């Protein structure tokens, strides 16, 4: 596909929205107990449904579907309540978990949900809609209520791998929901990450191991300049190997979008500040080491793109990143990265468009998008666009 070099990163992803694929495209998004935020998410979901041929499944706690929320739907919520605490199984061996009755009960109910979704997809007709309050409400907006939304949300995109794990131990029927992506929505980040870790550990043989998560956000400055940014989680990039992974994944993502990677590695001070503080010294040394090692890696592995690739040690001078037209900025650590993200979005009148779990994307070939639990509409809409565009990109490729 030929893509115009002059457009923004989001525009490049939007180019894939028009691709036609075999099968129905599904986006699952989580809803926590924040009523106003949930209404905002549902409003954005309707906008996307009216613009794109997609189905959106909202997965939230049972108590959120009150009368005002249900006025937004024409389908009654599907109920999947279970007595299962995944945190009890975080450090258990896979063989132990798949023999546990509570786990098998949950998987059985998840399978019934998958069948329910599949039936809706088969029965859907574009003529089946009604107009209310000047908003087109269709049966492509599907509510699900549960006491374990994180478990259901992530379980749906890993359903094929769960089937592979259990097909010999359990009377299990596979239904293919291969065009499916997931957005965290307003769910708690810490619980969501624990749940994701649970599935990764459980499905290691089916999917391959992922030691840590590498989220890469798409941000926009007040001057409408877009760039990828990481880390955004407070506990991310706390080791050198994690920083290398983020740079590598950002490089791959930019390259896949036909952009020349221009990477700006930050540190905790200027080079001239060396000797003032041990933490600053370590940060400066790591930044310089990252630049040297990655330059060498690119020379060996990507000779064809070596002339089109840039990586520099930007020190603490983040203001130079835009000046140098950087399209990926790596903050010194997770705490400073989270603060930069919040400053740009909440104080600096910039925008966020969601964050991709990049190693899930490249290693597992799945689209999992994070957005702030108090995200503005632009970020929610951006997360939907990333979900659709990147999923179509994966299938098209």
N, C-alpha and C positions, 0 to 999 in steps of 0.2 A: 504494500500500500504506500503510495506516495504522499508524504505529509509536508505541508508548508513549514519551512524553517522559521518563519517570522512569527508564528502564533505562540501563545502562552502554553505552559505545561498542561493546564487544564484543557485548553483548546485541543491539544494533541490527543488527550485521552478522549475528548468528545468526538474526535474523528471516528472512533470505533463504535459509537452509539448506533450508527446507521447500518452496521453489518447485520445481515440476516443469517440466523443460525437455526438448525433443526432442533425443535424442542422449545418448551416454555421456560422463560427466564424468571427465576425467583430470587427475591431479596428478603432476608430475614433481619429484623431490627428489634433490639431489646428496649423494653419500657420498664423503668423503675417506678417509684412511688411519687415522683414529682408531677403533679397533675398538669400544671401549665406547660412544662417541658414536653409532656406526652402529647398535649394538644398541638404543640408546635411541630412535633415529629409527624403526627398524623396529617397535618396540613401540608407539610412538605411531601409526604408520601403520595397524597392525592395529586399534587402538582406533577410529580414524576410519572404517576400512572396515566395522567392525561396526555403526557408528552411521549411516553415510551411504552412499548408493548411488553410490560412486565407485570408480575404478581408480587405483591408485598405482604409479608406475614409479620404482624406485630406480636411479639412474645413478651408477656408481662405478668406481673403478680396478679392473682385473682381479684384483689380488692381495688385495682385501678380501673376496672371496667364498670364504672358507675353509669348512671343514666346519661350524663352529659357526654362522656366518652363514647357510649354506645350509640348516641345520635349520629356519630360519624361513620357508622358501619351499617351495612344491610345484612351481614351474616352474623349469626350468634357466635360467641366465643367458643372455640373448641377447648375442652377441659382436660388437662393432663396433670393432675395432682398425684404425687407419689410420696411415700415415706422413704426418702433416700438422701443421705448427707454425704456428698462426694468427698468432703474434707476428711471423712473417716478412712478413705481409701487412697489418699494421696501417696502414701509410702508403701502401699501393699503391692505384692507381686501380682502380675497379670493373671496367673493361674488361680490365685485365691479369689480375685475379684469376679472372674467369669463363672465361678461356681456359687457365688453368693445369690441367694434368692431375691434380695432387694434390688440388686443390679439387674438380674434377669427380668424382674417385674417392670422395672423402668424401661428396659430395652423393648419389652413387649408393647408397652404403651407408646413408646417412640415410634415403633413400627406401625401402630394403628394410626398415629398422626400422619405419618408419611403416606399411608394409603388414603387417608382423608384428603390430604393435599392433592394427591394424584387424581382422585376422583373429581375434585373441583377443576383441575386443569383440563381434564377430558370433557367435562360438561360445559365449560365456559363458552359463552357466545358474546361477541362484541355488541350484540343488540340488547343484551340483558343489562340495562342500566336504568337509573332513575335520576331525576334532577331535584335537588333540595337546596334551598338557600343559595341558588345560583352556582352551586358546586356540583360537578358531575361525580356521583358516588357509584362505583362499580363493584361487582363481586370479585374484583382482582385485589381488593384490600381485605385480608383475612386475619381476624383476631384469634389469638391463642392465649389462654390463661393457665398459669401453672405456679406452683410454689418453688420451682427450680428453673427459672427462665434461662440462666446461664448454661445449665446442663442441656436444656432442650435446644437452645440457639446454636451452640457449637456442635451438638450431636447431629443436627440436621445436615451440616456441611460435611461431616465425617461419616455419614450414614453408610456409604459404600464400604468404607474400611471397617466399620463396626460389623457389617454383614460378613466380611471376609474373616474377621476374628471369630465369629460365633457360628458360622454356618454348619459346622460339624458337631457342635455341642448343643444346639438349640433348634427347635422347629421354627425356622426363620425364613421368611419370604422376602426376597429382594425386590424393591421398587426403585427404578432409576430416577433420581432427581439430580442429574449431573450438571444442569445449568443453575447452580445455586451459590449465592454469596451471602456474607454475614456482616452486619454492622452492630457494634456494641450498643449504640444509642445512649440511653440515659442510665444504663446499668452501672453498678459500682465497678470501678476499674480493678481494685484489688481482688474482689471475688471472681470477676471475669478472668483475670490472669491465672488465678489458682485453678479454675475450672479448665482453662485451656491447657495448663500444665498437666492436669489429670488425664485429659484425652491423649496428649502427646505421649505421656509415659505408657498409657494403656495400649496405644496403637503403634508402638515403636517399630515392631516387625512389619506392619502393613505399610507404614508411611515413611519410616526412617526417623532417626533421632534428631531432635532440635534441643540444644543445650540451653539456649536463652533466646528471648524474643527481641527482634530488631525492628522497631516501629520507625517509619520514615514519614514525616508529615509534609503536606503541601501547604505552604504559607504564601501570603501576598502582603507586600508593604503598603503603606498609605499611598504611595505613588504607583500602585498597580504592578509592581514588579514581583513576579512569582519565582519561588525557589523551593527546592526540597530542603528539609531541615531535620536534624536529629542530634542528640537523643531528646525525646519528649517525656520519657518516664523517669521518675526521680532515682530509680535504681538501675537504669540502663547506662551502658558505656562506662561502668565502673572498673573495667579491666581493659587492658590493651587489646586483647583478642576481640573483644566486643566492638571496639572502635574500628578495628580492621574490617570486621564483618559489615558494619554500617557503611563504610566507604565503598566496599566491594559491591554491596547490594544497590547502593545509590548509583554507582557507576553503571551497573547492568541495567537498571531501570531507565536511566537517561539514554543509554545507548539503544535500548529497545524502542524508545520513543523518538529515535532519530535526532537526538540532541547530542552535541559534543559535550561530554562531561567537563565541567569547570568547578573543581572542588576546593573549598576554602576551609582549612583545618584551623580551628581556634585553640588557643592555650590561655593560661591564667595570667598572662602578663606580656610585656614586651621582652624581646631577647635581651635588651639592655638591663632588664630587671633581674637577671640571673644573679643569685647569691643573696637576695633579699629575704627569701622564704623557701623552706624545703618543699612545700606543696606546689608553689609556683615553679620552682626548679624542675620538679618531676613533670609538671604539666608541659613546660617548654620542651623538655627532652622527649617526651612522648610524641608531641606534635611534630617535631623535627624527624623523629624516627619513622612515624607514619608516612610522612612525605617521601622520605628516602626509600623505604621498603615498597611503597605502593608504586612509585615511579619505576623501580626495578622490576616489579611484578608485571606491570603493563608492557614493558619492553620485551619480556620473555613470552607472555601469553597473548598479547593483543598487538602484535607488530603492525597490523593493518590500520589501527586507530591511534597509534602512538603520537602522530603529529597533531591529532585533533583533541588530545587529552591534556588537561592541565590540573595540577594539584599544587597548592602553595600553602606554606605556613603563614596564616594571617595574624598570628599572635593574638592579642586581646582586641585588636582593632576591627571590631565587627562592622563599623561604618564603611570599611574598605571593601566588604564583600560585594555590595551592590555596585560600587564603583568599578570593581574588576569583573562585573557581570557573572558572578558565581551562581551556579544553579543547584549547588548542594553546599550547605553550611553544616559543619560538624562542631557542636559546642564542646567545651572541655570535659563536661560530665553531665549526668542526668539532672542534678539539681539546677545548675546554671542553665541547662537546656530548657527545663520546664519553666524557669523564670523568664528566659528570653521569649519563649512561646507565649506566655501569659502577657508579657509586656507589649509585644507586637499586637496581639489580638484584643486585649482588654483595655490597654492604656494608649496604645499607639495607633488606634483606628485602622489596623490592618485586618486581614482575614485569614481564616484557616479553612481548609477544604477536606479535612480528614487525614488520617494517618494509616498507611498500609503496613501490615505485618509482613515485612519484606522477605524474611526467610521462610515463612509459611507459603508465600506466593511463589518463590523460586524453587524451594525444596519439595513442597507438597502440591504445588500447582492449584492452590486454593486462594480465593480472594476473601480476606478478613480485614475489615476496616474499623479503625478506632476513631471515635469523635468525642469531644468533651461532653460530659454529662449535662453541662449547662450551655451547650453549643447554640450559637445564633443560627438563624435559618440558612444563611449562606453556607455555614459549615455542614449542616444536615444535608442540604441539597448537593453540596460538593461531595459528601460521602456517598450519596446515592449515585452520582455520576461516576465516581471512582469504582464503585461496586459493579455497575453495568459495563462501563468501558473496559476495565481491566479483565473482567470475566470474559467478555467477548474477544478481547485481545488474546487471552490464553487459548480459547477454543479455536480462534481463527489461525493462530500460529501453528 
